[in-house]
């Protein structure tokens, strides 16, 4: 039984997709936290005073989103979770007093959730929607449409706000962890890039030593324009031409030591054939 519960609560793993697995892990924690928050707050507030409860449909929605997440639709589940959370807070705010309700004060939570799951644009959109909802509640209160009911007891308010603060702490912890993971990945990428650069430099140094110490005349030619990029010490010594006179110039300009061979070399390069002797 315990094994089945752990398996049901564990986040899904998508082979070959690290980003989706990471997003599912984050969404899974948020869904479980929202379910626990909704149930605990409803148990504390109870049926007195009598008012509509959105706990059951909200919890059902969250459970459905867990199923949607497990089939790989992580982004869709994230969007619906944020929308459902925001709508539940909006409905609770309207029923429990508008701007003066705990629901309105908790609008910061879906803003954080949106930022964690979908990024900056979703967070800003949720914040804008919350501001517009606040303006709507203010207008409704001014016209007597929304009425502040009897205030909840001090202990109930304390526990309700404490639960919301705990959830905020969980969300901030998740955000901090994501930042730390991003920094660790960045450090790892920098280390790998530095190692690759060192390997390239070491390879270039080995090539340069083999090139310059070779007992055979060797040169490096750029095919597209026949420019000589380098010649080794053996070439300079045997050909008796200064390196500065050769390197950086086209092979077809080297009339002093190629002479009548230039047309043949040009044809060989154009045909992609090997130049020998």
N, C-alpha and C positions, 0 to 999 in steps of 0.2 A: 504493500500500500504506500509506504513512504517513498519507495523507488518510483512508483507511478506519479506521485505528487511532484517529486523533484523533476521528473521528465516533463510533466505538464507545465511547470513553472520555468523551466530552463529556456533560454532564447534559442531560436533555430540557427543552424550553421549552414551557410550556402557555399558549397565547395567551389573554389576557384574565384570567388567574389568576396574579397576581404572587406570592401567598403559596405556592401549590402549586409554582411554579417555584423559589422560594427554598428551600423544603423539599426539593425534588428535587435541587437543587444541593448542599445539605448532605449528604443521604443518599448521593449519588453519591461524594463525597469519602470518606465513612466506609466505604462498601463497598470502594472501591479500596484504602484503607488497610488494612482487615481482610484482604483477599485477599493483599496484599503481605506483611503480618505473618505470616499463616499459612504461606505458602510459604517465606519466609526462615527462620522458626524451625524448620520441618521439615527444611530443607536443612542447618541447623546441627546439630540434634540427631541426625539420621540414624537408621538402624535399630538402633543400638547404644546402650543396651540394648534388646532387642526388646520392643515393647509396642504395643498397638493404636494406630493413627493415625486421627485424625478430620479430618485436613487435607482429603482428597479430598471426603468428603461435605459438609464445611463450606464449601469453596470452591465446590462445585456449588450449594449452597444460596444463597450470596451472588450467584453469577451468575444464578440464577433470580430472585432479588429485584431485580437490575438490570433484568431483562426486565419484571417486574411493575411496577416504578417507571415504566418507559417507556410503559406503557399507561394511566398515570394513577392507579394504586392506590398512591400514595406512602405513605399512612398504614399500609396493610396491610403493605407492604414494610418499613416502619420497625419495626413490631411484631414481625414474624417475624425480622428481622435481629437485634434486641435479644435475643429469646428464644433464637435459635440461637447467638449469641455467648456468652450466659450459660451455656447448656447445655454448650457445648464447653469452656468454662473449668471448669465443675463436673466434667465427666467427666475432664478432664486432671488436676484436683486430686485426685480419688479415686484415679486410677491412679498418680500420681507422689508420693504422700505426704500427702494431706489438708491439714491446716492448715499444714504446713511446706513445701508445694509452691509453685512459681511461679504455678500456676493460681489458687490461693486468693488470693495477694497481688495478682493482676491483676483481681480482682472490681471494683475501682474503675473500670475502663475501661467495662464495660457500664452502670455507674451514670451515668457522664458522658455516654455515648452516648444513653441513655434521656432524660436531661435535655435534651440538644440537640435530639433528634428529636421527642419527645412532650411535653416539659414536666415540671414539678415533680412531679406525681402519679406519672408513670411512673418518674422517678428514685427517688422514695421507695419505690415498690413494688419496684424492682429491688434497692435497698439492703436492704430488709427480707428479700427472698428470699435475698440473699447471706448475711445474718446467720443466717437459719435453716439455710442449707446449711452454714455454719461450725459451728453447734451440732451438726448431724447428723454432720459429720466428726469433731468432738471425741468424740461418743458412740461412733462407730465405732472410732476410734483407741483409746479407753479399753477397748473390748471386743476389741481385736485384729482387728477386721474389716478395717481399713485399715492397711497396713504401709508404713513409709517405706522405699522401695527404696534402692539404692545412689545416693549423691549424684552429681550430674553434675559434670563437671570445672569448675574455676574459670573458664576461658576461656568455656566454653559458658554458664555462668550469667551471666557478664558480658555476653556478646552478647545473650542472651535478655532480660535485664532492660533492656539499653540499647534494644532494639527497643520494648519496652513503654513505656519512658520517652519515646521519640520519639513513639509514638502518643499518649501522654498530652499531650505538648506540642502535637501537631497538634489534638487535641480542645479543649484550652484556647484555642489560637489561634482555632479556629472559634467557640468560645463568646465570645471577646473581640470577634470580628468581628460576631457577631450583636448584641452589646450596642452596638457602635459604630453599626451600621445602625439599631438601634432609637432610639438617641439622635439620629442624623441625621434620621430620619423625624419624631421629636418636635420637633426644632428647625425642620424645614421646615413642619410643621403649625402651630407657634406663629407662624412668620413669615407664613404664609398667613392665619392668623386675624387677626394684627395688621394686615396689609394690608387685609383685608376690613373690619375695624373702622374703620380710617382712611378707607376709601372711603365707609362708611356715614356717618361723622361729616361728611365733606366734603359728601356729598349732603344731609344734614340742614341743614348750614349754608347751602348754596345755596338750599334750599327755604325756610328761614327768612327769608333776605334777600328772595327773590322774594315771599314771603307778606306780609311787613311793609312792603315798599316799593311794593306794588301800589297803583295809583290807584283800584282798585275795592274796595268793601266785601267782605271775605271772612271766613269763619269755618270752624272744623273741628268737626264734630258726630259724636258716637258714636251710631251708629244704634240699637243694642240698647236703650239707655235714654234716648236723646235728650239726653245731657249735652253741653254746650258745652265743648270742650277748649281752644279758643283763638279769638281774633278778632284781626284785624290793626289797624294804627294808623289806617287810613282808616275802618274801622268805628267805632272809638272816637271819632274826630274828628267824623264825620258824625252819629252817633246820640246823642252827648253823654251816654253812660252810662259810668261807670267800669268798666274791665276786670274789676276784682275782683268786681263785682256780677253779671257774666255768666259768666265762666269757672268751671267746676266745678259749675254748677247746670244742672238740666234745662231744656230749652227750654220745657216746659209750665209752668214756674214764672215765666216772664218776662211777667207780665201787664201790666207797665207799658208795654212797647213792642210786644207782640203782641196783647194784648187778645182780641177776638173771633176772631182768626185761629187760636187754639190748637186748637180742635176740628178745623178743616180740616187743620192741619199734622199733628195726631195721626193722622188718617185716611190722609193721604198717606204718612206713614212706615210705617204698618201695611201699606199696600198696596205699599210699595216703589217709589213713584213719585217723580219729581223735584219738588223744591220750588223755585218760581220767584217772585221778587219778594216 
